[in-house]
Amino acid sequence: MTARIVPDDANGRAVAVEVLRAGGVIALPTDTVYGIAVALDTPGGIERLFRVKRRQPDKGIALLLDSAAQAESVGDMTPAATALAAACWPGGLTVVVAQRADASFPAALTGGVLTIGLRVSDHEAPRALARAIGPLPTTSANRSGLPEARDAAEIFDQLGDAVHLILDGGPAHGGPASTVVDCSGELPRILRVGAIEVKRVVEILDAAGVAHELAVHVERD
């Protein structure tokens, strides 16, 4: 299999939706780096993403969404998550929330835990695809241990034999990864500092009247 490269436009996104619905893996631009994605209901799809990256399934994979309304269909959006999403989405914020009791996810998506990372990207491509097929499991488009691919050509060089389609949106915008805030417990915790500063997170929570005692530790993918 060799990846097909198509422009990131309306026609290209329509083709990407067809590939995803057929169980394929695609590469797509986001507001930071390129990602690889598969439809959530694809049997063995999450495991396929790990195989493409040649990475052990030791971390969960976040879902890219169309909107905050879509988040409510899959996660328990606590007051902290709701306030942060309203202020920062679309944008560089991932909220970790408990899975809805009536939502069924592959165990490989979350590493077996009962929480899920959710984000609305500030790029129309992932939002359009999530709007068409639902929340989109997405991880960075690179082989484990290699730099994140900066454009379609680098994705093809790294992953061309492992993905079905590459949406070519030009050079990746780059910049810091999303800030990750765990909103699944009684008090929100910052798991990774990224595009949204801690000061901004605190301002949002304070304005919403959400209690917090932020403890910060840094994770690196």
FENLINUR-V766415 format. One record per residue. N is the residue number from 1. RES is the residue in one small letter. SS is DSSP state (H for helix, E for strand, L for the rest). NEAR is the number of other C-alpha atoms within 8 Angstrom. Layout:
n=N res=RES ss=SS near=NEAR
n=N res=RES ss=SS near=NEAR
This chain:
n=1 res=m ss=L near=7
n=2 res=t ss=L near=8
n=3 res=a ss=L near=12
n=4 res=r ss=E near=7
n=5 res=i ss=E near=9
n=6 res=v ss=E near=9
n=7 res=p ss=E near=9
n=8 res=d ss=L near=11
n=9 res=d ss=L near=6
n=10 res=a ss=H near=6
n=11 res=n ss=H near=8
n=12 res=g ss=H near=11
n=13 res=r ss=H near=13
n=14 res=a ss=H near=8
n=15 res=v ss=H near=8
n=16 res=a ss=H near=12
n=17 res=v ss=H near=11
n=18 res=e ss=H near=8
n=19 res=v ss=H near=13
n=20 res=l ss=H near=12
n=21 res=r ss=H near=10
n=22 res=a ss=L near=6
n=23 res=g ss=L near=11
n=24 res=g ss=L near=11
n=25 res=v ss=L near=14
n=26 res=i ss=E near=15
n=27 res=a ss=E near=14
n=28 res=l ss=E near=14
n=29 res=p ss=L near=15
n=30 res=t ss=L near=15
n=31 res=d ss=L near=11
n=32 res=t ss=L near=11
n=33 res=v ss=L near=14
n=34 res=y ss=L near=15
n=35 res=g ss=E near=12
n=36 res=i ss=E near=13
n=37 res=a ss=E near=13
n=38 res=v ss=E near=16
n=39 res=a ss=E near=15
n=40 res=l ss=L near=11
n=41 res=d ss=L near=5
n=42 res=t ss=L near=10
n=43 res=p ss=L near=5
n=44 res=g ss=L near=6
n=45 res=g ss=H near=12
n=46 res=i ss=H near=13
n=47 res=e ss=H near=9
n=48 res=r ss=H near=8
n=49 res=l ss=H near=13
n=50 res=f ss=H near=11
n=51 res=r ss=H near=8
n=52 res=v ss=H near=11
n=53 res=k ss=H near=10
n=54 res=r ss=L near=8
n=55 res=r ss=L near=9
n=56 res=q ss=L near=5
n=57 res=p ss=L near=9
n=58 res=d ss=L near=5
n=59 res=k ss=L near=6
n=60 res=g ss=L near=10
n=61 res=i ss=L near=10
n=62 res=a ss=E near=12
n=63 res=l ss=E near=12
n=64 res=l ss=E near=15
n=65 res=l ss=L near=18
n=66 res=d ss=L near=14
n=67 res=s ss=L near=10
n=68 res=a ss=H near=11
n=69 res=a ss=H near=6
n=70 res=q ss=H near=11
n=71 res=a ss=H near=11
n=72 res=e ss=L near=9
n=73 res=s ss=L near=8
n=74 res=v ss=L near=9
n=75 res=g ss=E near=12
n=76 res=d ss=L near=10
n=77 res=m ss=L near=11
n=78 res=t ss=L near=9
n=79 res=p ss=H near=7
n=80 res=a ss=H near=12
n=81 res=a ss=H near=12
n=82 res=t ss=H near=9
n=83 res=a ss=H near=11
n=84 res=l ss=H near=14
n=85 res=a ss=H near=11
n=86 res=a ss=H near=8
n=87 res=a ss=H near=7
n=88 res=c ss=H near=9
n=89 res=w ss=L near=15
n=90 res=p ss=L near=10
n=91 res=g ss=L near=11
n=92 res=g ss=L near=15
n=93 res=l ss=E near=16
n=94 res=t ss=E near=12
n=95 res=v ss=E near=14
n=96 res=v ss=E near=14
n=97 res=v ss=E near=16
n=98 res=a ss=E near=11
n=99 res=q ss=E near=11
n=100 res=r ss=L near=9
n=101 res=a ss=L near=5
n=102 res=d ss=L near=4
n=103 res=a ss=L near=9
n=104 res=s ss=L near=5
n=105 res=f ss=L near=6
n=106 res=p ss=L near=7
n=107 res=a ss=H near=8
n=108 res=a ss=H near=10
n=109 res=l ss=H near=12
n=110 res=t ss=H near=13
n=111 res=g ss=L near=10
n=112 res=g ss=L near=7
n=113 res=v ss=L near=6
n=114 res=l ss=L near=7
n=115 res=t ss=E near=10
n=116 res=i ss=E near=13
n=117 res=g ss=E near=11
n=118 res=l ss=E near=13
n=119 res=r ss=E near=15
n=120 res=v ss=L near=15
n=121 res=s ss=L near=15
n=122 res=d ss=L near=10
n=123 res=h ss=L near=10
n=124 res=e ss=H near=8
n=125 res=a ss=H near=11
n=126 res=p ss=H near=15
n=127 res=r ss=H near=14
n=128 res=a ss=H near=10
n=129 res=l ss=H near=14
n=130 res=a ss=H near=13
n=131 res=r ss=H near=10
n=132 res=a ss=H near=7
n=133 res=i ss=H near=10
n=134 res=g ss=L near=12
n=135 res=p ss=L near=13
n=136 res=l ss=E near=15
n=137 res=p ss=E near=14
n=138 res=t ss=E near=12
n=139 res=t ss=E near=10
n=140 res=s ss=E near=9
n=141 res=a ss=L near=14
n=142 res=n ss=L near=12
n=143 res=r ss=L near=13
n=144 res=s ss=L near=7
n=145 res=g ss=L near=4
n=146 res=l ss=L near=6
n=147 res=p ss=L near=6
n=148 res=e ss=L near=10
n=149 res=a ss=L near=12
n=150 res=r ss=L near=11
n=151 res=d ss=L near=12
n=152 res=a ss=H near=14
n=153 res=a ss=H near=6
n=154 res=e ss=H near=9
n=155 res=i ss=H near=15
n=156 res=f ss=H near=11
n=157 res=d ss=H near=7
n=158 res=q ss=H near=9
n=159 res=l ss=H near=12
n=160 res=g ss=L near=12
n=161 res=d ss=L near=9
n=162 res=a ss=L near=10
n=163 res=v ss=L near=15
n=164 res=h ss=L near=14
n=165 res=l ss=E near=13
n=166 res=i ss=E near=15
n=167 res=l ss=E near=16
n=168 res=d ss=E near=12
n=169 res=g ss=L near=11
n=170 res=g ss=L near=6
n=171 res=p ss=L near=7
n=172 res=a ss=L near=13
n=173 res=h ss=L near=8
n=174 res=g ss=L near=8
n=175 res=g ss=L near=6
n=176 res=p ss=L near=7
n=177 res=a ss=L near=8
n=178 res=s ss=L near=13
n=179 res=t ss=E near=15
n=180 res=v ss=E near=13
n=181 res=v ss=E near=13
n=182 res=d ss=E near=12
n=183 res=c ss=L near=14
n=184 res=s ss=L near=12
n=185 res=g ss=L near=6
n=186 res=e ss=L near=5
n=187 res=l ss=L near=10
n=188 res=p ss=E near=13
n=189 res=r ss=E near=12
n=190 res=i ss=E near=14
n=191 res=l ss=E near=12
n=192 res=r ss=E near=12
n=193 res=v ss=L near=13
n=194 res=g ss=L near=11
n=195 res=a ss=L near=11
n=196 res=i ss=L near=11
n=197 res=e ss=L near=9
n=198 res=v ss=H near=8
n=199 res=k ss=H near=6
n=200 res=r ss=H near=8
n=201 res=v ss=H near=10
n=202 res=v ss=H near=8
n=203 res=e ss=H near=8
n=204 res=i ss=H near=11
n=205 res=l ss=H near=14
n=206 res=d ss=H near=9
n=207 res=a ss=H near=7
n=208 res=a ss=L near=8
n=209 res=g ss=L near=6
n=210 res=v ss=L near=9
n=211 res=a ss=L near=7
n=212 res=h ss=E near=8
n=213 res=e ss=E near=7
n=214 res=l ss=E near=8
n=215 res=a ss=E near=6
n=216 res=v ss=E near=9
n=217 res=h ss=L near=7
n=218 res=v ss=L near=7
n=219 res=e ss=L near=6
n=220 res=r ss=L near=3
n=221 res=d ss=L near=2
